[in-house]
Every structure is written in C-alpha cells, then in structure tokens.
Amino acid sequence: MSIRSEAPSRLAESEAAPRPSLLSAQVLDTLEQGVVALDRERRVVYNNRRIEELLGVEPGALVGVPGSRVFPGAEARWLRGTLREAREFRIEAEGRELTLKAEALQMRDDDGDVVGSVVLSEAISETEDGEFQKKIDRLVSLGELSAYVAHEIRNPLTGIRTTVQFVGSKFKPNDARREDLEDVIKELDRIEQIITGLLLFARPPAAQPQLCELHQVLEKTLAMIELQLGDAEVQLAREYAEDLPQVFADPDLAQQVFLNLCLNAVQAMPEGGELRVATGVRRYRTRRSMVDVSFTDTGVGIPKELMEKIFDPFFTTRSMGTGLGLPISVQIMREVGGVITAKNNSGGGATLRVSFPVPLEPPGKPEE
C-alpha cells in the first residue's frame, strides 16, 4: 500500500485534533486493534503501530492522509463517526489482500464539541468466516490422501521401471523398440518426480533451524542455477542490503525455497529478461523486524484472476509442472514464522518476497 504523508506540520498544530500523550500513545501501541484518529477534515492526525503493521506502511506515513484512503470507499458520514456501524474494507497491502473490520466513533472535547473521530479496526481472520479454516482442513485431508496415494503408487512403479529396463536390455542397441522403452522410462521418472513432490507437500522434512546468514544461502542457490540462467538468456542482478541481520532458519530448506522462486521467475521469462534478487529489512516501531528476500522478474506478470491461486497445491500454468513448488515453500516458511507474498510490478513482471522474522534477542543471551 503506497501512502504519502500530506501536510503533517499543519495537522500537528491543529487545536481541533488533540494528539495523545506519550504514555497514552505507548498504551495504544500495545493494542491488537488498529487505532486511527481523524480531525474535522477527516485526515489522519494519529495512528498506532498496529494499523501500520496491518497496512505495511512505514512509521508516520499515515499522518495527513485522508481517511477515505486508509479506509477505501468510506463516506464522510461514516468517517465522522455519526453512523456508528461496523464496516468491512478490502485492502491490498504488500501484495496481499486484507479485510479490515472497522467502526468510527466521534471524538469530543471537554465542552462536548466534536473535534474529530477515532476509527478502531481489526483484521478479520479468515477462521472467523470459516472459509480459511475449511480450506486448511481440506489441505490437511488432501495431504494425508496424497501421502497414501504416493506410497501406494511408488511400490508398483519401481517394479514397472525395473521390468521395462530389463526388457529394453534384451533388444539390440539399434532396435527402434529400445528407444520407445527409453521414452517410457522418462515418463516413469516424471511420475516419480510428482510422487516425490506429493510426499514433500504431505510430510515436509523436519526443519533444523539455526542462526543463518541468508546472503550465503542465496549465493549457493544462485550458483546452482548459473548455467540455467545463461541458457534462458536471463541476466542476474543483486541488490543486497549491508549488515543483514541473521535469522533462524534451516539453510537447506531456505535454499529449497529460494531455488523454487528463482526457477519460477526464470520460467516466467521465456524470451529472456532480468532476475533481480534483493534483500532488506523492514522495521516497525515495536521491536519486531522482518528480513525480506525478493525475487523480481521482467516477465508477463501474474494474471489478476490467478493471483489467489498460485499458492494452491497442484495449481500450475505449465504443462510439465506439478504445482507443488510454491505450496511446499509456503509450508517451509510457516515453520519458521515467515511468509511468502506475491505482487505484480507497475512496470511489468512480478515480485515474490520471502520474509523471515528477526530474533528479538541473540541466542544464548541470559535473561535479565
């Protein structure tokens, strides 16, 4: 969500929109609800850290912004707090969609005059409407079924492959039937690849988190695909942040996530292009920080109608894909408290971003 502060100095001096004291602001920052204070002109004069985190904006970026931009489509009467009814707002923030449930209340001074309003908001967890939880339940059942089917298929598949190889060995090297059987073996290997993906999705390997330098993991990953980048005529650009904090992650599993996203980016550029790998840190007014690793391509982007489906198991737009690379990556990141988000870029192409939480305290530091 791109928001620019507008005339904060004028608003800060406004007597009609009192700002909370330092102590009050600290208390409001502890709330899990988003708090936004608006003046008579329905512009933001104060907000707590929670709403900044929900919208993915920098500290102070909301001050001076019209309330109708923070809560898209809200009419003036609602923003003034005269309607006293809860509303839901669908918001795009950081490449994801978010639903906020909000209510506006009038703010009065000691004489009872209205000086503005306060909007209280919270993210509606998908479990409240049941849809997300139903989806998770379906995925769990699907994972269990996938594991069962994969095991049941793998055993006879091994026997079939062995038999085909044995039969092929009986033919002379120049026999055309030998080439046909080699094609069969290639297809059997493809089925084996799909089965391996099913098992990884159903039962991901146990993570072994440790303090991890993500730049080192990235360099190992990029070295693995160097030849593939050259064959695809994809140029590689690095934009690494200095002094990137260490994070807790399994280096091997993090490398698997990075590899999946790199390969996705390359496949999105069949005519060649540029893959830009960038790292950075997002810090909030609280002690929470996130380390971001972004993979940006110059391809055709993600069709809007498919944006919500790309992380679904078995969803793929490629004829030879299994549709399990991104879902497996999401599960790996969930194990370390991280997330993967996707968005289209205004100049074309798409960006997939992996975010790792930064440990609040160095490991092994004694508690005071």
N, C-alpha and C positions, 0 to 999 in steps of 0.2 A: 504494500500500500504506500503510494508516494504522497506524502503530505509535507507542505512547506509552511512554516510559521509566518503569520501575517500580522505586522504591526504589534509585536508583543509589548513594546515600551508604552504605547498608548493604553493598552489594556491593563498593564500592571499598575498604571497610575489611576485607573478608573475607581472612583469612590463608590460607584454603584455596584461594584462586583468585588466584595472583600475576599482576600485570599486567606487560607488557613494559616495558623501559626506553625512554626517549625515542629512543635510537638504534635499538633493536630495532623500535619502532613505525614509525620512518621507513623502515626496510628493508622491513617488511611492507606498508607503503603503496605500495611500488613494484611489488608483485606484481600480476599479472593475475588471480590466483586470489583468491576471497573467503576471508577468514580470520575465523572466529568462535570465541572461547574461552568455554567454559561452566564454571560452578562445579559443585560436587557436587549442587546442586539444579537443575541443568540450565538455569540462567539466564545470559544473556549478561553477561560481565564485560569483554570487549574485542572489538572488531572492526576490521578495516582499512577503508580508504576504498573499496576495490573493491566490497565487498558492499553498501555504502551506495549506490554508484552503480547497481549492478545492481537493487536493490530500490527505488531512487528515494526514499530517506528522507534526512532532514536529519542532519548530523553529530551523533553521540552519541545518536540516537533509539533505537538498538537496545539500549543498556545497560540491564540489568534486565528485559529482555523474555524470557519463556520460550522456550527453543529450539524447542519444538513450534510456536510461532507463526512463527518465522523459517523453519522447515522444516516446513510443514503435514503432519500425519499421521505424523510420525516418532515411533516408540515410544521409551520410556525407555531400553531396552537399546541401541538404535542410537545415541541421543544420548550415552550414557555411553562409547561407543567400544568396547563389548565384542563387537560383531558383526563389525567390520572388513570391511564390504562397501559398495560404492558404491550409492547410491540416486539416483533421479531425482525431482525435485519440480516440479510445475507450479504456478507462482505468477502471480497477477495483480498487476502493478505499473504504476502510472501509465497506466491504460487499455490496457495491452498484456499479453499472456501471455508468460511466460518459463519456460523449463525449466532448472533447475539440476541439475547432476550433483555429488553431494557424498559425502564419506567422513568419518566421525568417528574420531578417534584418541584414546586415553587420554592424559592428561597426569599425570605423576608428579613427586613432589618428590625431593630427594636421597636420602631413605630408601627410595624405591621405592613410597611410598604414593600411591594415586590421589587427585588433588586436583581433577580435573575432566576436561574433554575439549576437543579442538580439532577444529572442522569445517572442512575445506577444500572449497571449491565453485568451480565454474566454469559459465558459461553454455554450454550446448550449442548451437553454431552450427548453424543448420538445414542447412548444407552438409555436416555430418558424417553426418547420416542420409540425405542425398541429396535429401530432399523439396523443400527450398527451392531448391536448385540446379536441380532438374528444372523447378520452376515458373519460375525465371528463364529457363532455356533455352526453355521453351515461350513465354514472353512475348516473348523476342527473336525467335523464329521467327514468332510472331503479329504482331509489329511489322513485320517485313520483309514478310510476306504482306499486311498491312493497307496498307502504303505502295504495294505493287504494284497491289492491287485499287483503291485510291483513285485512282491515276493513270489506270488503265485505264477507270474509270467516269467520271472528270471530263471527259475529252475528248468522248465522245458525249453526255454530259449537257448540255454547253454547246450542242451542236448542236440537241438536242431543245428546250431552252428557247428558243433563237432562233426555231426553227420555230413553236413554239406562240405566241410573241409576234407573229410575222408573220401567222399565220392569224387570231389574235384581232383584229389591226388591220383585217382585211377585213370584220368584222362591224359592224353599226350599234351605237351606244352602248347602245341599249335592247334589243339582242338577248340572249336568255337564254343562248345558247351562249357569249357573251363572258364571262359570269360563271363558267360551267363551266371555261373555259380559265384564268381567273384562279385558280381553285381548284387546277388542275393546276400552275400556276407556283408557288403556295405550297408544294405538296408537293415540287416540284423544288428549291426553296430549302431545304427541310428536309433533303433528301438532300445538298445541298451543304454544309450545316452538319455533317452526320455525317461527310462526307469530310474536311472541314477538321479535325475532331476526330481522325479516324484518322491524318492526317498529323502532327498535333501530338504524338500519342502515339508514333507510329513514329519520328519525327525531330524531337524538341523543338528549338526555336530555341537557337542557341548563346548561352550566358549571357555577360554582360559585367559581372562582379562589380565593385563599388566600395563604398567606405565609405558606409553607408546609414543614414539616420535613419528607423526603422520607423514612428514616430508620424506623420511626414509622409506616408509611403506609405499608412498606414491612413486618414488624413483624406481623401486623394484618392479612395480606394476608397469610403469611406462617403458622400462627396459624390455619387458616381456612382449610388448606389442609394437616395438620399434619397427620391425620388418613389415608387420601388417599395416602400419600407418603409411609406410613408404609405398607399398603395393596399392593402397587405396588413394594415394595422392592426397593425403591429409597432413597438413602442417601442424606441428605441435607448438603451443605457446604456454609458457609457465608464468604465473603471477603469484609468487609465494610471499606470504607475509613474513616479516622478520620476527624473531623471538616468538614463534608459535608455541603456545602452551602445550605441554604433554597432556594426553588424555588416557583414560583407562579403556583399553580395547584389546581384542585378540588380534595380533598383527596378521596372522594368516587369514582370518575371516574378514578383517578390514581390507586386505588385499583382494579377496574374492569380490567384495562389494565394489571396490574401485575398478576392478577388471570388468565386471558386468556393465558398469556405467560407461566406461571407455568404449567397450565394444558396441554398446547401444548407440553411442554418439557416432562412431565410425559408420555403422550401418545406416544411420540417418543421412549420410552424405555420400550417396552412390557415385556422384560426379566429382568427389573430392571436396576439400574445403579446409577449415581450420578447427582444431580441437584446442580449446583454451582451458587449462587446469589452474584454478586459483584457490588460494587458502586465505583465511581471515578469521577474525574474532569479533563476535557480537557481545557487547557488554550491556548489562542493564543496571539500573540504579540500585537494585539489590546486588548481592554478591554473585548472583548467577551469571555465568558466561557460557557461550557456545563457540566451539571451533567449527568453522564451515569449510568444506571442501567442495568446490563447484566444478562441474564439467559442462562446458558450453560448446555447442556445435553451431555450424552455419548451414544446417540442413533446412528442410522444409517446415520444421516445427511439428507440434502435436495438434492434430485436429481437435477443435474445442469439444466436439461430441465424444472424443475418446479420452480426454484428459482424466476423467474419473475412473477409467477402466484400466489404465496402463499398469497399475499395481495389483490387478486381479490375477489370481492364478490361471494359467493356461490361456490368457489373452495375449495374442500376438498378431501383428500385421505381416509377418514374414512367413513364407511358405515352409521354410525349414526350421522355424523357431519352435521352442517348446512352451514359451510364455511363462517360464518359471524363474528366469534370472532376476527380475525386479522383486517379485514376491519373496524369494529367498533372501535377497538383500535387505528387504524391509524387516524380515524376522531377525536377521543378524543384528541390525541396528537397534531393534527393540530390546534385545538382550542387554545392551549397554546403555539404555535410556536415551538413545539417539533417534533421529528421524530422517526420512528422505522426502524431499519435496521436488516438484517439477513445475516449470512455468515456461511459457513462450516468451521470446525476446522481441522487443518492439522492432528491432532491425532485422528480424528473421532468425530462424533456428530456435533451439530450446536450451534450457539450463536445468540440469538435475543437481540438486545440492544435498550433500550429506552433512548432518550436524551432530557433533559429539558434545556432551556436557563436559565442562571443565571441572575437575575435582575442586571442592571448596578449600580443602586443606591438603598439603603434601602428604603422601602416605608415610605412616610411621611417626608423624608429629604428635607428641603427647598432648593430651587434652589439658587445658588449664582449669 
